[in-house]
């Protein structure tokens, strides 16, 4: 290899006059950029159409377009990673539609968004019963998301009435017949 193209260090090159960036500093700056991007999305007014899409999906109760509703749930979940954003999302009216979506095909995405909001301090008491039903009767992805959301809501000690039924379903999944 020609000497002009050989790197003498595995670290990225530094611009003269700037301090070297450690991996921690790179992680911190990318985290700040992501937070700034989420704030720009909300400031641009994207939250209102997202909440309307969630409401429409909750009111229709099924049918076509659930991929868009599921995507809206995912975007709300991503935006909710900031504790300050969680309050803004709730103020925009996303709570009720997310709870209503727990009984639709977009249940897993809605449960994941609820989990993220709950992790950042949002109380979702009306979601406890639908999440418990989803934990008992949903598909694998929805059950996993419901369990995570219940844990984030602090309901890990909630006793399900049909716990034996849930356990038997779980063991049927884990252990082949």
C-alpha positions as CSV (number, residue, x, y, z in Angstrom):
1,X,0.0,0.0,0.0
2,X,1.3,3.4,-0.8
3,X,2.4,5.5,2.2
4,X,0.0,8.3,1.3
5,X,-3.0,6.0,1.7
6,X,-1.8,4.2,4.9
7,X,-3.6,5.1,8.1
8,X,-1.4,5.2,11.1
9,X,-4.2,5.2,13.6
10,X,-7.6,3.4,13.8
11,X,-9.2,6.6,15.2
12,X,-10.9,9.0,12.8
13,X,-8.8,11.9,11.7
14,X,-9.1,15.0,13.8
15,X,-9.5,18.6,12.5
16,X,-6.7,20.8,13.7
17,X,-7.7,22.9,16.7
18,X,-10.5,20.6,17.8
19,X,-10.3,18.2,20.7
20,X,-10.3,14.5,20.0
21,X,-13.8,12.9,20.2
22,X,-14.1,9.9,22.4
23,X,-16.7,7.2,21.7
24,X,-18.7,8.6,24.6
25,X,-18.6,12.1,23.1
26,X,-19.7,10.7,19.7
27,X,-22.6,8.9,21.3
28,X,-23.6,12.0,23.3
29,X,-23.7,14.2,20.2
30,X,-25.7,11.7,18.2
31,X,-28.2,11.4,21.0
32,X,-28.5,15.2,21.1
33,X,-29.0,15.2,17.3
34,X,-31.8,12.6,17.6
35,X,-33.5,14.6,20.4
36,X,-33.3,17.8,18.2
37,X,-34.7,15.9,15.2
38,X,-37.6,14.7,17.3
39,X,-38.3,18.2,18.5
40,X,-38.2,19.5,15.0
41,X,-40.8,16.9,13.9
42,X,-43.2,18.0,16.7
43,X,-42.5,21.7,16.0
44,X,-43.3,21.2,12.3
45,X,-46.8,20.1,13.3
46,X,-46.5,16.4,12.6
47,X,-48.1,15.3,15.8
48,X,-51.6,16.5,15.0
49,X,-51.9,14.3,11.8
50,X,-50.4,11.4,13.7
51,X,-53.0,11.6,16.4
52,X,-55.8,12.0,13.9
53,X,-54.5,8.8,12.1
54,X,-54.5,7.0,15.4
55,X,-58.1,8.2,16.1
56,X,-59.3,7.1,12.7
57,X,-57.7,3.7,13.1
58,X,-59.3,3.3,16.6
59,X,-62.7,4.4,15.3
60,X,-62.7,2.1,12.3
61,X,-61.8,-0.9,14.4
62,X,-60.1,-2.9,11.6
63,X,-59.9,-3.2,7.9
64,X,-57.4,-1.8,5.4
65,X,-54.9,0.9,6.4
66,X,-53.7,-0.7,9.6
67,X,-50.1,-0.6,8.3
68,X,-50.4,3.2,8.3
69,X,-51.9,3.2,11.8
70,X,-49.2,0.8,13.0
71,X,-46.6,3.1,11.6
72,X,-48.2,6.1,13.3
73,X,-48.0,4.2,16.6
74,X,-44.3,3.5,16.0
75,X,-43.6,7.2,15.2
76,X,-45.4,8.2,18.4
77,X,-43.3,5.7,20.3
78,X,-40.1,7.1,18.8
79,X,-41.1,10.6,19.6
80,X,-41.9,9.6,23.1
81,X,-38.4,8.6,23.9
82,X,-37.8,12.1,25.2
83,X,-39.5,12.6,28.6
84,X,-40.5,16.1,27.7
85,X,-42.1,14.9,24.4
86,X,-44.2,12.3,26.3
87,X,-46.2,15.1,27.9
88,X,-46.6,16.9,24.6
89,X,-47.9,13.6,23.0
90,X,-50.4,13.1,25.8
91,X,-51.5,16.7,25.6
92,X,-52.1,16.2,21.8
93,X,-54.7,13.5,22.7
94,X,-52.8,10.3,21.7
95,X,-53.6,8.4,24.9
96,X,-57.2,7.4,24.2
97,X,-56.6,6.3,20.6
98,X,-53.6,4.2,21.7
99,X,-55.6,2.4,24.3
100,X,-58.4,1.8,21.8
101,X,-55.9,0.4,19.3
102,X,-55.0,-2.4,21.8
103,X,-58.0,-4.4,20.5
104,X,-57.1,-4.0,16.8
105,X,-54.6,-5.4,14.4
106,X,-52.2,-2.6,15.4
107,X,-52.2,-3.8,19.0
108,X,-48.5,-4.6,19.2
109,X,-47.4,-1.2,17.9
110,X,-49.9,0.6,20.2
111,X,-48.6,-1.4,23.2
112,X,-45.0,-0.5,22.3
113,X,-45.9,3.2,22.1
114,X,-47.7,2.9,25.5
115,X,-44.6,1.2,26.9
116,X,-42.4,4.0,25.8
117,X,-44.8,6.7,27.1
118,X,-45.1,4.8,30.5
119,X,-41.3,4.5,30.8
120,X,-41.2,8.3,30.6
121,X,-43.8,8.7,33.4
122,X,-47.1,8.8,31.7
123,X,-49.8,7.0,33.6
124,X,-52.1,4.7,31.5
125,X,-54.5,3.3,34.0
126,X,-57.2,2.7,31.4
127,X,-54.7,0.6,29.4
128,X,-54.3,-2.0,32.2
129,X,-57.3,-4.2,31.4
130,X,-56.8,-4.2,27.5
131,X,-53.1,-4.9,28.0
132,X,-54.0,-7.9,30.2
133,X,-56.4,-9.2,27.6
134,X,-53.8,-8.8,24.9
135,X,-51.3,-10.6,27.1
136,X,-53.7,-13.5,27.4
137,X,-55.2,-13.6,23.8
138,X,-52.8,-11.7,21.4
139,X,-50.4,-13.1,18.9
140,X,-46.7,-13.6,20.0
141,X,-45.6,-10.0,19.1
142,X,-48.6,-8.4,20.8
143,X,-48.2,-10.5,23.9
144,X,-44.5,-9.5,24.2
145,X,-45.4,-5.8,23.7
146,X,-48.2,-6.1,26.2
147,X,-46.0,-7.7,28.8
148,X,-43.4,-5.0,28.3
149,X,-46.0,-2.2,28.6
150,X,-47.5,-3.7,31.8
151,X,-44.0,-3.9,33.3
152,X,-43.4,-0.3,32.4
153,X,-46.7,0.7,33.9
154,X,-45.7,-1.0,37.1
155,X,-48.3,-3.7,36.8
156,X,-45.8,-6.6,36.9
157,X,-47.4,-7.8,40.1
158,X,-51.0,-7.6,38.7
159,X,-52.5,-11.1,39.0
160,X,-54.4,-12.2,35.9
161,X,-57.6,-14.1,36.6
162,X,-56.7,-16.7,34.0
163,X,-53.0,-17.0,34.8
164,X,-53.1,-20.8,34.5
165,X,-54.5,-20.4,30.9
166,X,-51.8,-17.9,30.0
167,X,-49.1,-20.2,31.5
168,X,-50.4,-23.1,29.5
169,X,-50.4,-21.1,26.3
170,X,-46.8,-19.9,27.0
171,X,-45.6,-23.5,27.6
172,X,-47.3,-24.6,24.4
173,X,-45.2,-22.0,22.5
174,X,-42.0,-22.7,24.3
175,X,-42.1,-26.5,24.4
176,X,-42.9,-28.3,21.2
177,X,-45.5,-31.1,21.4
